[in-house]
């Protein structure tokens, strides 16, 4: 029993006193993307949930620096200001 597309979600848990974040997703396209990060060794899959034999969600542990969402400013960016 797969999760309907309209109910699929991805949640990032960010704890200030921890050096890693937890990412939980029920989105199959995001699972594929995150599993590639696991294969490269950047992420760790810490939990898989099943319903009627199908995977319905996965939880990953990832260094905060990889999910921070802020890009570095380059010298070119400073010249524009």
C-alpha positions in Angstrom: 0.0 0.0 0.0 1.8 3.1 -1.2 1.3 6.5 0.3 -0.9 8.7 -2.0 1.1 11.5 -3.7 -1.0 14.2 -1.9 0.0 12.8 1.5 3.7 12.4 0.9 5.9 14.8 2.9 9.5 15.5 4.0 10.3 16.9 7.4 13.7 18.1 8.7 14.2 18.0 12.4 16.9 20.5 13.4 18.1 20.4 17.1 20.3 23.3 18.1 22.5 21.2 20.4 23.2 18.4 17.9 25.6 18.4 15.0 23.3 16.4 12.8 19.7 16.8 11.5 17.1 14.2 11.1 15.2 14.0 7.8 12.0 11.9 7.6 10.3 11.4 4.3 7.3 9.5 2.8 8.1 10.9 -0.7 9.3 8.1 -2.9 11.2 10.5 -5.2 13.0 12.0 -2.2 13.9 8.5 -0.8 15.6 7.8 -4.1 17.6 11.0 -3.9 18.5 10.5 -0.2 19.4 6.8 -0.8 22.1 8.1 -3.2 23.5 10.2 -0.4 23.6 7.2 1.8 25.4 5.2 -0.9 28.0 8.0 -1.1 28.5 7.8 2.7 27.2 11.4 3.4 23.9 10.3 5.0 22.8 7.4 7.2 19.4 5.7 6.9 18.4 5.1 10.5 14.8 3.9 10.2 12.5 2.3 7.5 8.8 2.0 8.0 6.7 -0.6 6.2 2.9 -1.0 5.6 1.7 -4.2 4.0 5.2 -5.0 2.7 5.8 -1.6 1.0 8.2 1.0 2.3 6.1 4.0 3.4 8.8 6.2 5.0 12.5 6.5 5.8 14.4 8.5 8.4 17.9 9.7 7.7 20.6 11.3 9.9 22.6 13.9 8.1 25.3 16.5 9.0 23.7 19.9 9.4 26.1 21.4 6.9 24.6 19.3 4.2 21.0 20.5 4.7 21.6 24.1 5.9 20.3 25.6 2.8 22.5 28.7 2.8 25.1 29.2 0.1 28.5 30.8 0.6 29.0 34.3 -0.6 31.6 34.6 -3.3 33.8 37.6 -4.1 31.5 38.2 -7.1 28.5 38.5 -4.7 30.3 41.2 -2.6 31.1 43.2 -5.8 27.4 43.4 -6.6 26.4 45.0 -3.3 
